[in-house]
Amino acid sequence: MTDTIPRCVFASLPRTTRGVPIVLGGDPKGKNFLYTNNNSVFIRDISDPSVADIYTQHSLNAISAKYSPSGFYICSGDASGKVRIWDTVNREHILKAEYQPLGGCVKDIAWSGDSTKIAVCGEGREKYAHVFNMDSGTSVGELSGVGKCCLTIAFKEQRPFKIAIGCEDKSAAFYEGPPFKFKTSYKDHTNFVNAVRYAPDGSVFITGGADCKAFVYEGKTGEMIGELGTPAHKGGIYGMCFSPDSSEVLTVSADKTAKIWNVASRELVVSFEVGKTMDEMLVGCLWQGDNIMAVALSGYIYYFNKNDPSTPLKVTKGHNKPITAMALSEDCSTIYTGDQSARVVLWNAVSGENDVFNGKGHSNQIQDMVVADGNLISVSMDDTIRFTDLSQNQFGDNSIKLDSMPKAVAANGSGLVAVACINHIIVFKNGTKIISQGVSFEPVSVDVLKGGSIIAVGAQKGNKVHLYDVSSGGLTEVHVLDNTGVASAVQFSPDGQYIATGGADKYVRLFSMANYENVINFPAHTAKVTCLAWSPDSSKFATGSIDTNIVIWKPSQGMSPKIIKGAHQMSVVNKLVWLNDKVLVSAGQDSNVKQWDNA
């Protein structure tokens, strides 16, 4: 068993929900930034987002994460109300402490300037915010005076310490301490208070609400100073962050704009507009050093140039929904991935630079995809197959309705394409449907012999793999393999000597195509096998599973495989492809794409 570190990770984007603000955590050392998706906390290099580290120790969805001012610890909170405090120095991210400050989701986190105290807010039964000592977890006062979920919290970093919170009951509250106690509440907003932030120098704090307004308060006394704009935005405000020198503040909104304001004059300095669609609503932001960033509902991370508001400096794209399909370009330079939301992303296999397919594509989850004959061939839960010309990276009009919902697609590289649908096996030749045959065994997987006319179809019913010859223009069954478990994945070796299957019964099987002899029959996984891929030289194949592991098999070594334990920790391994004979690429339910050396 091997605990292998991936050579690189093309990381998931932040998980977003319409109408819900997200938290980005800034690194006091200026190098990284934080966000969450599912049970993971992502640490990404702010100047090179292709560099990423992923913390996966929460048992439920991680919601928020913040660095300590010292930079040595990160506190992350999850959907159960737990917080974990872990170090940033070691690769293992050793856990310092775990506490349960709230009875529900931890929406936001703030540290005291000396890194000794942590304030959290969110959902609960009777308590919606709490402040405690980092070392012991003991309370440092009471954050009372609110009756609904608290969405946002801020700590004045300098002594005397202060705390400000914003809530779903349209109020904000101000506390003095330690020990912290209620000082006053504010009813200036007429809708949820989504964002509260203190200036780094402690001079002011500002609240931003779903009512489009932002109010400025004196940092020590809590007295109202004034309002940004009249109002600040035309849509709800979902994020706020001060410039490092406290002179300006960034606000982002559902009106698809990010704005920078002069704090002293409360006047607008510059406005950035990212688009017009719902996916371009802005739900979170960060100002770290010279980097001014915002996250859209799409999960895309926008970088802005204060001196040129006309267009974003750059946009980091990718997935924030589970990746359900993956394919490799014919020259192996580009990785294509499709997800649950029908988004298709193309990645430079070396640098990780990416973009998304434009145009009107699929309208539902991408089930599977393959590259052949200059096309990206994709099938979707919208019951269509698309042949997309890869010379333009844009969906065209070549969408063909299928006779039932597709589960998998494969191609032989010579114009032949086979689709396994729940009630049919469908075959295309050079983009034209030539066979559509109803079957009763519910196909779940498919492959086509490279350069040949033999098709393998895994069956949901009967635990069989059906082999067909389509050279005569119809489906002629030539053999049936007994798989004992549902063949959830099936693939011929590139040299045509073997066919490998991965089963819902945890077994991986290898059959010789010469005489159909069962060469390997072994349960290396502890749960259903979800995917399978052969190396280009046919010397080995890899399997992925619900058990989070990847297993590398060599026909020459029989039942002594290499196991990459926890390849996608806390996540299903959904798809595998080989970049070359030594580098394996995996994609997971966690929305991450990883590459593995010497697999």
ZIRA-V190954 format. One record per helix or strand of 2 or more residues. SS is the DSSP state (@ for helix, = for strand). FROM is the first residue (numbers start at 1). LEN is the number of residues. If there is no record, write none. Layout:
<<SS:FROM:LEN> <SS:FROM:LEN>>
This chain:
<<=:8:3> <=:25:2> <=:32:6> <=:40:6> <=:52:4> <=:62:6> <=:73:6> <=:82:6> <=:95:6> <=:106:6> <=:117:6> <=:129:5> <=:150:6> <=:162:6> <=:172:5> <=:180:7> <=:193:6> <=:204:6> <=:214:5> <=:224:4> <=:237:6> <=:248:6> <=:257:6> <=:268:6> <@:278:3> <=:282:7> <=:291:6> <=:301:4> <=:314:3> <=:323:6> <=:334:6> <=:344:5> <=:354:3> <=:366:7> <=:375:6> <=:384:6> <=:399:3> <=:406:6> <=:416:6> <=:424:6> <=:432:7> <=:443:6> <=:454:6> <=:464:6> <=:476:7> <=:487:6> <=:498:6> <=:508:5> <=:518:5> <=:529:6> <=:541:5> <=:550:4> <@:555:3> <=:562:3> <=:573:6> <=:584:5> <=:593:4>>
